[in-house]
Every structure is written in C-alpha cells, then in structure tokens.
Amino acid sequence: MWRNWCLIILCGALGAGCAGYRLGPTNGQVAGAKSMQVSLFRNETFEPRLSDAVGTALRRRLQQDGTYRLSTRGEADIIVTGVITKYQRMGVSFQPQDVITPSDFQITMTAKVTATERNTGRVVLNRDVGGRTTIRIGPDLASAERQAVPMLADDLARNITGLLVDGTW
C-alpha cells in the first residue's frame, strides 16, 4: 500500500516539475516561419578577429534555438547587424604575494545590435548587448585570451539570441 502512495507522489512531483515546460518557440511564433540573416559585425575595438567569432557563435545559437530559419543568401525576413563597440579586460583576482599582478581576468565585450524587418524597414531590436567570460592567466596572457574569445563570443551570442527570440516585438 505504501508503495502505491510513493508511486503516486513521485508521479505527481515529476508532473509538476514539467508543468511549465513549453515545446517549441517561447514567443508564440511557429518554429521556422520567419528567416533571419546575420551580417558580419563591424569591429571598432583594437582586438582582432572578434567579428568572425561573434558571427559564428550567433549563427550557431540561432540554429540551435530553431525559432528562426537561418538564411545565408537571398531574402531573409529579418536582418541582424551589429557593431562591436567595447572590449575590456579587468583583473578579478590577484596573486597572493603580489596584489598588483592579476591571476584571473574577466573579459567583457559589448555590441550595438540592430535587427530590422526587410519588408517594412521597422527596427525590431536596437540596443547594446554584452557578454563576458573569465580566464585564468597562465604563462602566456595572449594565448589565454585568444582561447577565451570563442567563449566570450558564445556568451554574447546567447544574450543576443535571447533578445531576438523572446523579444516582445
């Protein structure tokens, strides 16, 4: 008898845990009904190769989400453009014996992102979006930072994708 009650309670708990889950897009649209084109972001910082990393990460995130079809050529419904405006490195933890030398850096990147409907010209998203990651400094800061750029770009792309697919526009 107690096994039946345990089974009922377990099924109820599992059912309640999945009650808020929605299958498909969260903004009420049909998955893949609209297409989106991601243009190469312009890099206004001194750090090279950021626009390639951001473009690749953003396309990958949009494909994984599935709300929009990714259009590489032709007539997309929405065109996403952007300008990488800021790239900063800040020390977040320091050597125990030397409070001036950092052991970890937080790298942040900010991009001005614009999404425009192709047919109407209406701007559906126009805002600054940021991304960040933390790196541990090894013997070579440049190589550690170079390895962190894809993670930084992925965080920025995740934030942009969230705004695009869950936006109130």
Number of C-alpha atoms within 10 A of each C-alpha: 5 7 8 9 10 11 11 12 12 12 12 11 12 11 11 11 10 9 9 8 9 8 6 13 16 14 14 10 13 13 16 15 11 15 17 25 22 20 14 16 20 16 19 15 14 10 13 10 11 22 20 16 18 25 20 16 21 23 20 16 19 22 14 10 18 16 25 23 18 19 17 13 7 7 13 19 18 25 20 23 19 23 18 21 16 16 19 13 16 12 15 14 15 14 11 10 7 9 10 11 12 16 17 18 20 16 20 20 22 17 24 18 17 18 21 18 16 15 10 9 11 11 15 17 19 14 14 15 17 22 20 20 19 18 20 16 15 11 8 8 13 11 11 14 18 14 12 18 22 18 19 25 26 23 22 24 25 20 16 24 19 14 15 21 19 14 12 9 10
